[in-house]
């Protein structure tokens, strides 16, 4: 049974990845999860410098979902390379780094530093975080800016480049096309949906940032639709995410057109989910006589 | 020991009041590994609503007839839909319990005394701490406050283990009238000069802040157990942060699930 999938020049042993911002720097999970068993470990978004993030409360639960505005707290790319990468390499993790920037120059510089770091397998370009004032989504909500930042980072690295797209636009597939036209090797989607929870008793938002990004099973059908639309519009691989909590959900995204998937919120609930997902995929492949999981991609009968 | 996720059998659900209950859960491996101050993350429903686990201090380590750890109990206060489900849990139910998690309390030995300060459901980490302190022999004292006498539990349990009780209620129905930090202040003022005291506290943020202030005023070290909205308990989500000074005195957000929930009171920065 062949679970491998290809993202640009990168061959992954299976289609399962952690979603950035939901798995720390991977090492937090190293004593309970064999990091080398994941297709890839996508680590928390990194700027050039350390960031404090937003004050708590940073999350609030919603029906079958959650809202977060962490604010991209992080240790910065230099400390990541120095303090986290040696152990990630030792554990055999395929590391994809989520790159953030408040300017194109910062995206380029962070990417250059990571491209020189042994063991970084690919760059996920974060142009879709809804929770920070500058950078992030401002690049991801404008087609020209998306094209510009993708092209600039493309020139800075030979690593597979995966812009992560926001669903907070009218037509996410046009952003996928802009990414492809400017040299992206794949796109990942969706980041979270900008959303808000207000406590009527206090008349105040439930999280300190006011608004935040909605994730979890609540968003899954919208994410599936967006992955389906994007996969029809681009030739590069689509990495799907949004509320995946079971093998059934993984298969749904792949059949919709995702070559690989990322799991975020579900990992908070069940940190041991990875082996369950893999076993469920294998069981499906056995039942349906599928020899290569890649053969499932985009096979929706519609 | 790495944390385990076990489908724990609910052995008993003791309702202490219309808001508080103690759940007894069969979880021998977690019980054997847990140390005072550590916590577990419990799924309150099998489906997706409520979605996230809830953090609870390990209240008691339960033991079988031979004295071996057989399970844990958790002290719950009904606040929202998740805790309401735990209030209504029945013996025979199974709940997914992940743990033990977090940094435990550091114990003290004689001549140091252990003074525990609990506000409301903040009593939760002090039963296991009491048991552990019996092995070091450090004299233990519990300052315990609630809104009313009906909110104070397990008084006989602590008394029978040699813990001196100092109670306070906001309505004056039991113990001192007002906040628990008033009898604590008086006791610290009256203690023999130089007698070393370690303050352990868990409760609402204003109480923790007051305890940290008293610790500074009277020159005592303190270990404060913080409570935050927590998404995962393993360091993945970065939602449970508290502001802590680093070695250079610069404040930073750190994850209370990994760096805490127990912090040195001097290190915490109050908003």
Interface residues (C-beta under 8 A of the other chain):
Chain A: X21 X22 X23 X24 X28 X29 X31 X32 X44 X52 X53 X55 X56 X57 X58 X59 X60 X61 X63 X64 X65 X66 X68 X70 X73 X216 X217 X245 X265 X267 X268 X269 X270 X271 X272
Chain B: X2 X3 X5 X43 X48 X49 X50 X51 X52 X53 X96 X98 X228 X229 X231 X232 X234 X235 X236 X237 X238 X239 X240 X241 X242 X252 X253 X258 X271
